[in-house]
Amino acid sequence: MKPTDEQIKELYIKVLDGKVEFGTVVDNEIACYRRTTWNKEDEEWNIEVIPRTDSLEYLGWLFKYAVPKLDQSRYYKALSSIFLKENANATTLFWAIYEVIKV
């Protein structure tokens, strides 16, 4: 089951400590992003677009930002739920982390 936009936003807010925005970015596509640094030359924020949940890059993003937010017990709980499933992918990891972070 694919997560809803609201569930994705909820996870991003918790993982990135509320520093996340939704809006139109590259190719007029609505995406989730966060401001990173101020670009003095262009007088605008540099942004980091968070990968789409159905992309391979998203799996790396989850390990880089979401997994470190888990304490040891929640980390093991999330991983154990993944190992019980066949064909685990980025969406599977999303749900595992979502379930233990929302508690």
N, C-alpha and C positions, 0 to 999 in steps of 0.2 A: 504494500500500500504506500503510495506516495504521500509525503507530508504536505499539509496545507500551507499556504503562505503565512498564515498566522502562527502555526507551529514552528516554521522555519525562523520567522522573525523572533519568536520567543527564545529559541535556542541561541540565536545570534546575540541578542541583547544580554543574555546571561553569560555567554562565553566571552564577549567583547566588552563587558562591563558597561553596557548601555550605549556604547559609542558606535552606533550603527544607524544607517539611514536607508530609506528606499526611495528610488526615483529613477528617472530616465537617464540612462548613460549610453554606452556604446551602441551604435546602430539603432537608436530609439527604442531600445529594449528596457523594460522595467527590470531593475536588478537591485540587489542589496549591496551596499558598499559602505566603506568607512573612510573618513578623511585621515590622511596620514601626515603630511607636512605642508606648510605654506610655501608656495612658489612665488617668490618676490618678483621675479621677472614677468610672469604672466598675471600676477596679482590674483591668484585663485588657489584653491586647495588642490593638492595632488590627492587622488583617490585610489583606493585598492578595491577593485570589484571582487566580491566573493563569488567563487565559481558556482555554477548551477548545480543543483543537487543530483542531477543525473550524469554528471561528468566525472571522469577519472581524476581530474584535478581536485575535485571536492573531497575525495577520500584523503588526499594529502593535506588539505586544509583542515579537515577534522582532526587528524593526528597532530598537526602543528598547533592548533588553537584550542580545540575542545578537550582532547584527551588529557593535556596537562592540568586542566581545571578539576579533574576528578581526584578525590582522595583515593587511597589504596583500596579501601573496601568497595567504593562505587566503581572503580576501575575494573576490579575483578568481576563484579556483578555484571557490568556492561559486556565485558569480553566473554564471560561464560554464556550469556544469552545468545551471542553471535555464533559461538562454536556449536550450539545445538541446532543451527539452521544450515540447510544445504544452500549452495549458491549465494553465499553472503556477498554483499557488495556495499557501496557507499550508503545506499538507503538503509540497509540493515544496520550499519554502524550509526547512522543518524538516529534511528529509533532506539538503539541501545543506549546511546549517550543521552538522548532526550528523556528517556524514562528515568535515568538515575540523576540527572541534573534537576529535573523539575521537583524532586522530592525535597 
